[in-house]
Amino acid sequence: MITKNILLKHRRRRGLSLVEILVALAITALLLTATAIAFEAAMDSYTTNHDLAMVSISTRNVLHQMCSNIRSSWNDPVGPPPAPTYVTADGTECTFFDQGGREITYAYNAAQHRLEVNIDNGPDWFTLVENVYPITAGDHIFTLTDPEDTSSFPAGTAGRVEIRFRVVQNDVSRTVSAAAVPCNVLYH
């Protein structure tokens, strides 16, 4: 009789009951769901950081190019042509002559939300960066200020060109600004 009871106990303990299997499946499902949520959050974070890095790199390169060109621009309103650095009243274009005498125009295309460049009034406009917006509606992209020391410079001399805009890519927005002082000829 003892052997029969021991055999019955061993037979009953060979597998898991249906309730035990259902509890194990529920725990596994909870763990997999938590893992999937964590993975999705990590991928969203990666995508956001990647978009931010791409926006930062492209705008930094564009600002560097624009500022370098403006710093080396001709800025002598009294001397022979070319004319000094000029910004339109609505702040959407900045025009200047580089040291090689080429007329360079940077323009904000509001309809297509991009910064463009044109060389020597040619037919082609080249896109520098897309998804560009003013920092707030109605703000100027380009602003021209007078020189700080107006006694050393004749009227019409550009003091500083400020560039400010916002770039939006997917859900990432990056506000950038820079300033460049064109080459000035000192008058005494």
C-alpha positions in Angstrom: 0.0 0.0 0.0 2.8 2.4 0.7 4.4 1.8 -2.6 1.1 2.4 -4.4 0.6 5.8 -2.6 4.2 6.8 -3.4 3.7 5.9 -7.1 0.4 7.9 -7.2 2.2 11.0 -5.8 5.0 10.7 -8.3 2.6 10.4 -11.2 0.8 13.6 -10.2 4.0 15.6 -9.9 5.4 14.8 -13.3 4.1 17.9 -15.2 2.7 21.3 -14.5 -0.9 21.9 -14.0 -3.0 24.1 -16.4 -3.1 26.9 -13.8 0.7 26.9 -13.4 1.2 27.1 -17.1 -1.3 30.0 -17.4 0.4 31.9 -14.6 3.8 31.3 -16.3 2.5 32.5 -19.6 1.0 35.6 -18.0 4.3 36.5 -16.3 6.2 35.9 -19.6 3.7 38.1 -21.5 4.1 40.9 -19.0 7.9 40.7 -19.2 7.8 40.7 -23.0 5.5 43.6 -23.1 7.7 45.6 -20.7 10.7 44.7 -22.9 8.9 45.8 -26.0 7.9 49.1 -24.5 11.5 49.8 -23.3 12.8 48.9 -26.7 10.4 51.2 -28.4 11.3 54.0 -26.1 15.0 53.4 -26.8 14.4 53.5 -30.6 12.4 56.7 -30.3 15.2 58.3 -28.3 17.7 57.1 -30.9 15.7 58.6 -33.7 15.2 61.9 -32.0 18.9 62.1 -31.2 19.9 61.2 -34.7 17.5 63.8 -36.2 18.9 66.4 -33.8 22.5 65.5 -34.7 21.7 65.7 -38.5 20.0 69.1 -38.0 22.9 70.4 -35.9 25.5 69.3 -38.4 23.8 70.6 -41.5 22.9 74.0 -39.9 26.4 74.4 -38.3 28.0 73.8 -41.8 25.7 76.2 -43.5 26.3 78.9 -40.8 30.0 78.4 -41.1 29.9 78.8 -44.9 27.7 81.9 -44.7 29.7 83.6 -42.0 33.0 82.8 -43.7 31.8 84.3 -46.9 30.3 87.4 -45.2 33.5 88.0 -43.2 35.6 88.0 -46.4 33.1 90.2 -48.3 33.9 93.6 -49.8 32.5 96.4 -47.6 33.7 99.8 -48.9 30.8 102.1 -49.6 33.0 105.0 -50.8 35.5 103.1 -53.0 34.9 101.8 -56.5 32.2 99.2 -57.0 31.3 96.6 -55.9 28.8 97.8 -53.3 29.0 97.0 -49.6 27.1 94.2 -47.9 23.4 94.7 -48.1 20.4 93.2 -46.3 16.8 93.7 -47.6 14.3 95.6 -45.5 12.3 92.4 -44.8 15.4 90.5 -43.7 15.1 87.7 -46.2 18.2 88.4 -48.4 21.8 89.3 -47.8 23.9 90.3 -50.8 27.6 91.1 -50.9 30.6 90.8 -53.1 33.3 88.3 -52.3 37.1 89.1 -52.6 36.9 87.6 -56.2 34.3 90.2 -57.2 31.4 87.7 -57.4 28.0 88.8 -56.2 26.7 86.4 -53.6 23.1 86.4 -52.4 21.8 84.3 -49.6 18.0 84.3 -49.5 15.2 82.8 -47.4 12.6 81.2 -49.6 9.5 81.4 -47.4 7.3 79.5 -49.8 9.5 76.4 -49.7 11.1 77.0 -46.2 14.7 76.9 -47.2 17.9 79.0 -47.3 19.3 79.3 -50.8 22.4 80.9 -52.4 22.8 82.5 -55.8 26.1 83.6 -57.4 26.4 86.5 -59.8 22.6 86.8 -60.3 22.6 83.5 -62.2 19.5 81.6 -63.1 20.1 78.9 -60.5 19.4 79.0 -56.8 21.2 76.4 -54.7 19.6 75.0 -51.6 21.7 75.3 -48.5 19.3 73.9 -45.9 15.6 72.9 -45.9 12.8 73.2 -43.4 13.9 76.7 -42.3 11.6 79.0 -40.4 12.0 82.4 -38.7 12.5 81.9 -35.0 9.1 83.5 -34.5 6.6 84.5 -37.2 7.6 87.8 -38.8 11.3 87.7 -37.5 14.0 88.6 -40.0 16.5 85.8 -41.0 19.2 88.4 -41.8 19.8 91.7 -39.9 22.4 94.3 -40.7 23.7 96.6 -38.1 25.9 99.7 -38.3 29.5 99.6 -37.2 30.0 100.2 -33.5 32.5 103.0 -34.1 30.7 105.1 -36.7 33.4 107.8 -36.6 35.9 105.5 -38.4 33.5 104.4 -41.1 31.5 106.3 -43.7 27.7 106.0 -43.9 26.6 102.8 -45.6 29.3 100.6 -44.1 27.9 97.4 -42.8 28.8 96.7 -39.2 27.6 93.2 -38.6 25.3 90.7 -40.3 23.2 88.6 -37.9 21.7 85.4 -39.1 18.9 83.7 -37.0 16.5 80.9 -38.0 15.0 77.7 -36.8 15.3 74.3 -38.6 12.6 71.7 -38.1 13.1 68.0 -39.0 10.4 65.5 -38.0 9.7 66.4 -34.3 13.0 68.1 -33.7 13.5 71.9 -33.9 16.8 73.6 -33.6 17.2 77.3 -33.3 20.6 78.7 -34.6 22.1 82.1 -34.8 25.4 83.6 -35.8 26.9 87.0 -36.6 29.7 88.0 -39.0 31.5 91.2 -39.5 32.4 92.0 -43.2 35.9 93.2 -44.1 36.0 96.9 -43.5 38.3 99.4 -44.9 39.3 101.8 -42.1 39.1 105.6 -42.9 41.0 108.1 -40.8 
